[in-house]
């Protein structure tokens, strides 16, 4: 069956154009292989012919032999994704109505991606498709890349067919989704967002993903991930999210005193979904958390104590009065985006007193607990000491003797 389909595809080729393409391919020499412009032009010409062949084949009904839709047939026969198959069928269908665009594509005057933008625009214009000026759009394609040409096409579509633009926008909106799944001991986020939500999320993350001082060696991707983490934590801290079972959304961690003290043989701390976290992460969370004592005997709960915050509201107000930003040198994260850190860890016997508290943003709080940095009192201030593996000169010179 595939052999018959393949023969029908080749039968639909115009012999003179096929001969020209084969001749062009046979003339490709080593010098041409090093010329990306010539190779790209040749690939675009082949792509255009491929689209026309597919269109002719589906118009003859070749796809009906497999009882598939044209898109599914092309995707299966030519090992393509449905999206790519749909694109080629659209281009092949529209090129026969756009002779000037087809000729510009064959001659190498414009590339395939620009021709695809023009073809899709004509297809979406529906009854207004005859308003499309080929000469004008060929000129646009010569002077603009595919990205800018697509932007122009969207504006033209909106002006010529606002109702159609609105329908497409609603269809796109229905494709939105967000999937959060376990990825080993991490989480993987996969999402498609509508333009408004995507722009809002980008604006929020961009504002939180710049470098925080000279010691910030995170990659841009890591800074964006941390920025997203801060957005989520800030939303939880505000207490404005809808409650479930009369309780505000929060992170629940189950641990033991032995685990917080990092004693050998102690069981690992667990999040509510069963994920394990390190003792260092547990110590960081304990800096600013509400603790509930649960006493067990042979796995049976015999006493549950009242939940108490590690830092009182009055102490938090005092920290806000004393600091305007994160206490880390060079960090300008506002105080409202920080959490109180116990200089002497709670798990090491540190108390929640004003002399033992400093406000730190998420990134720098994590550096102290999981990253190996130390904060020690020095006279009337504090020293921020980098871990030994960063003592290669630069970090030591920048931070070893600085005090807040």
N, C-alpha and C positions, 0 to 999 in steps of 0.2 A: 504493500500500500504506500509506504513512504517513497519507494522508487517511482511509482506512478505520479505521486504528488511532485516529486523533485523534477521529473521530466516535464510536467505541466508548467512548472515555474520557469524552466529554461525555455520552453516553447513560447512563453509570453514575451521573451526578450526580442527587441528589434535587432535584426542581425547586424545592421550597419553600426549601431551604437555599441553592441557587444564586441564587434571587431575592433572598434576604436579603443574601447577600454582594455581589451586583451593586448592590443598593440602597445598601449601606454604602459601596462604592467610589465610587458616583456622588455620594454626599453629602460626600465628602472635599473640604474647602475649603482656602483658603490658611492659615487658622488651624490646621486639622488637620495640614497639611503641616509646620508648625512644632512640632507636638506629637509627639515621638518615641514617647511611651507609647502614644498612640492608633494611630499607624502600626505599631508593633511588634505590638500586639494584633491589628490587622487582618491583618498578615502571618502571624501565628501561626494565625489561623482559616483562612486560605487554605491554609497548609501542612498543617493537619489534614485539610481536605477533599481536598487533593491526595493525601495518603497513603491515604485511604479509596478514592479513585478508582483508584489504582494497584493496590490490593489486589483490588478487584472485577474489574478488567481482567485481572489475572493469574489470578484464580480461574476466569474464563471461558475462559482459555487463549489470550488475544490474543497472547501472546508466541510461541505455537507456530507462528504464521504465518511467522515469520522463523527458526524452528528455533534460537532462542536461549534461554538460561536467562532466568528472570524478571529477574534483576539486570542481565544484559547487555542485555536488551530495553529496560528502563527507562533505563539509562545511554545507550543509543544514541538512543532515541526522544525523550528529554527533555534531551539534552545535559548529562548529569550524570556525575560520577565513579562508579565501581562502589561505592565506600564510601558515598557519599551515597544512591545508589539502594538499596543494601541497608538503610540506615537507614530510608528512607521505607517500604519494603515491610514491615519489621518493625513499625514504628509502626502502619501501616494494618491489619496482621493482628491486632495486640494490642488496638487501640482498640475493636474490636467486642466484646471480652470485658471491657473496662474502661469501662462506660457512664458512671460517675461522673467518671473522668479525662477522657473525651471531652467531657463536658458542661462540666467546669471549663476545658478548653482552649478550647471554643467561646465560653464566656462571658468569656474573658479573665482568669479567676481565676488560672490558671497559664500559663506560656509553653510554647512548643513544645519547647525544649531540655529542660526539666524533665519534660515528658510523655514525651519520648524516653527519658530515663533510666529512668522507671518501666516503660515498655513493654519495653525491653531486659532489665530485671531479670526481669520475668514470663516472657519468652521463655527466659532462661537457667535459671530455676528448674525447668523441665521438669515432672515429676510433682508437685513441691511448689508449683506456681504458684498454687494455690488458697489458699495461706497468706498471700498478699499482701493486705493490708488497704488498700483504695482510700482510705477516709477518712483514714487515718493518713498515707499517702503524699502525698495532696493537701495535708495540713497541712504536711508536711515541705517540699513544693515551694513553698508560700506563704512559708515562713520561711527558706528557704535558696536560694542560687543554684545553678545547674547544677553547678558544681565541687564544692561541699560535698555536694550531693545525690548526686552520683556516688560520692563517698567513702563516704557512708552506705550506698549500694546495694552497694558492694563488700564492706563488713563484713557486711551482712545476707546476701549471697550466700554468704560464707564460713561463716557460722553455720548457714544452712539447707541448704546443699549443698556441704560441704567437698570431696567427691570431684569434683564438677563444677568447683569452683574450681581444684583441682589440675590437672585436665585442660586447662582454659583456660590455666593458667600454662605448662604444657608446650607447648601449641600456640603461645602467644606467644613462648616461648623459641626455637622453631624458626624464627621470623621474623627473628632477629638477623642482622645483617650489618655489614660495614665495608668501604667502598670508598675507596681513596686514588688520585686521578688527577691528572695534570698539568693545570694551569690557567694557560696562558701560561707564564711563568717562575716561577709559584707552584704550590702544590699545593692541591687541594680535597678535604676530608674529608667523606664522607657516611656516616652510621652509624645503625643502630637497635640499641640495647643492652638487655639484660635489666635488670630493676630493680636487682639487686644490683650489677652492673658499673656501671650508670649512676650509682647513689648513691656508689659508691667513687670513680669518676672525678670527680664533682662535688665530693666532699669534698676530694680532692687538689688540684683546680684552685682551689676557693674559698680554700684555705689559702695559695695562691701568687698570688692575683689582687688583693690589696689594694694601695693606693697605697704606693709606696716613697719616702716623703719628700715635701716640699713641691714639688719640681720635677717630680714625676711627673704629666704632663699626658695620659697615655694614656686612651683611653675604656675603659669597663668591658669591652667586647668585645675590645679589644686586650690588656687585662690578662689576660683569660681565655685568649686565644690564647698569650700569652707564658708563662702558668702551665702550659699544656699542653706547651709546648716544654721547660720546665724539668723536668717530670715525665719526659719521654722522655729528655732528656740525663742526668738523674740515674740512670735505669735503666741507660743505657749505661755511665756512669762507674763504677757499682758492680761491674761485671764478673761479675754473677751470672746473666746471661741465657745460654741455651744457645748453645754455639759452633757455628759452621758451618765445615767444613773445618779444624777445630782452631783457628779464629781467633774471638775474641770479636767480637760485632757492633760496627761502627764506621762512621764516615763517612770515605770515601776522597776525597781532593781531588788532582787533578793540576794542577801549576802550574810556573812557571819563576821563576828569580831575577829576571828582568826584570819579570814580572808583579807579584811581591811588592814590587818597588821602584817600581811605578807608572810604569815607563818608557813613553814614547810609542811606539806600534807593537807593544807586547808582546802576545802572545796572551792571551786571557782564561783564568782558572782554571776548571776543570770539576769538578763532582761526578761520582760514578760512574755516574749515570744520564744524563749528558750535559748537565745543566743548568749554565748559566754563572753564576758569582758574581763580584761586584765585587772589586777589589783590596783594598778596605777590609775586606770580609768575610774575604778570604783572610788578611789581616794579623791579624785577630782570632783566627781558627782557629789560626794559627801560634803564638799565645801559649801555648797549652796543647795540644800535639799531639806525635805521634811522627813524626819525619821520616825518610824513606828517600831517599837520593841515587840517582838513575838518570841515567847518562851515556849520551847517544846520539850517534851519528855518522851523518848522512844517514838519520835515522829508524830506525837500527838500534841496539839497546841493546848497549853494549859493557862496561858496568860497573854493578853494583847494590851500593850501600853498605848497611851494617847500619843497621837502624832504631834511632834514638836519641830519647829523650823530650826535649822542650824544657826541662822542669823536672824535676829528679831527685826521687825519693821523699823523700830527706833534706831537700831544700829545701821541698817541700810540707809535710812535718811541721813544719819551722821556721815556715812561714807560719801554720800552725794554732796553734802555740804563741804567736805574736805577735798574732794577730787571732782574735776570736771570731765576728765577723760580716763581712759585706761592708764594705770600707773606705770606701765612699761615705758622706758625711755623712747621717745620718738613716735609713740603710737597716739593717734588722734581719735581713736574710736570713742564716741561719747559715753558718759557714765551710764546712761540708760541701756547701753548695749554691752554692759559688763556684768560679771558676777563676782561676789566676794570670795577671795582666796585666803585660806589660812596659811600664814607664813610658816608656822610650825603645824604640820599636818594634824588634822583631828585624830587620825589613826595612830599618830605618834604622841598623843597626849595634849595637842594644842587646844587652846580654849577659844571660844568665840568672844574675844575682847577686842576693843578698838585698836589696841596696840598690836594685835596679831592678824589684822585684816587689811587687805589691799584689794581694790577693784581691778580685775583683769578681764580683757576681752576673751572670746572663745579661743582664738589662735594662741595667744600668749599664756592663757591658763593651761592649755594643753601642753605647751612647751615646758612648763614647770613640772607638770605631773608625768606626762608620757615622754617628753623630749629630753629630760635629764638636766634642764637648767635649774639653778638654785637662786633663791632670793634670801639674802642675809642682811641683818641690821648692821649699819656702819655709821656710828655717830648719831646724827639726827636724821639720817636717811637710810637708803638701802643700796646694796650692791646686787647687780644682776650678773651672775657668773655662768658662763657657758659650760657645757659638758666637755670632758677631756678630748673627745674626738673632733671638737671644733677649735682646739687650741693651736691651730696651725698658723697663728700670727694675726690675721685680719680680725677674726672674731674677738680674740684676746685684746687686741689694741683698742677695738671699738667699745667693748663692753666690760672688760675685766676691772677697770678702775672707775667706771661711771656710776654715779649715785643718783637716785631719784630725788 
